[in-house]
Amino acid sequence: MQFKHVTLDFDGQVAILKLDHQEVMNAVSVDMLGGLAEALDEIADRRDDVRCLVITGAGRAFCTGANLQGRNNQITGKRSNAGATLETAFHPFLRRLQNLHCPIVTAVNGPAAGAGMSFALMGDLILCAKSSYFLQAFRRIGLVPDCGSTWILPRLIGKARSVELSLLGEKLPAEKALEWGLVNRVYEDAALMDEAMKLAHDLANGPTVALSLIRKLYWDSPENSFEDQINLEVQSQRIAGASPDFREGVSAFLEKRPAKFTGK
């Protein structure tokens, strides 16, 4: 399925969302954000059939940040409101990814810069091609990091490394990102999508209700006290324990067979 600068395909119970504006190395425009919203609407309509989402980029880039083409003509001679599009377009997309009903795998196939880096880090599992890299590019154009990067980065790699990436604007190669704990796995470029799809299908065959609750627990954890978090675990366990997949998982364990989860 084709939306504005976005392609959406389905492989069984896995949805593959591809940023697809190769002329600008998949830089994000308002049009692309509209296409992404429509793609997520389609995934929501197929909620019962989609049990994992893979996000990647078309061509040789994952996403090189915001599309700045024509921006200079728009801001010459008057004050720019660079934050307006964040509130109206970027933030709604990020919130929808955070609250998605199933796991997200990001397959970073090339540069992931600026907002593109934030998109990549929204994955529950982040896989990278060896040639890919990350870049906090904002300081190069006189802006501050956005799209949640100042929240996500310190929690993944600590304050010192986060500030270094943002103040210096240096490229972070995939293998160094793996060493730092920013990403989960690095593969040879040609193997990335095959490995991403293997992992996605494994997740799609899992207990989707429990996996969704696991996502939420870890998203909520940084802001919760220990007491708040263990109470949230109790609430989540009650929901998971009431699902048919819990009964199937226990039966499969006792019968020494692979579980056949339905995701219900």
Secondary structure, 3 states (H helix, E strand, C coil): CEECCEEEEEECCEEEEEECCHHHCCCECHHHHHHHHHHHHHHHHCCCCCCEEEEEECCCCCECCECCCCHHHHHCCCCCCCCHHHHHHHHHHHHHHHCCCCCEEEEECCEEECHHHHHHHCCCEEEEECCCEEECCHHHHCCCCCCCHHHHHHHHHCHHHHHHHHHHCCCEEHHHHHHHCCCCEEECHHHHHHHHHHHHHHHHCCCHHHHHHHHHHHHHHHHCCHHHHHHHHHHHHHHHHCCHHHHHHHHHHHCCCCCCCCCC
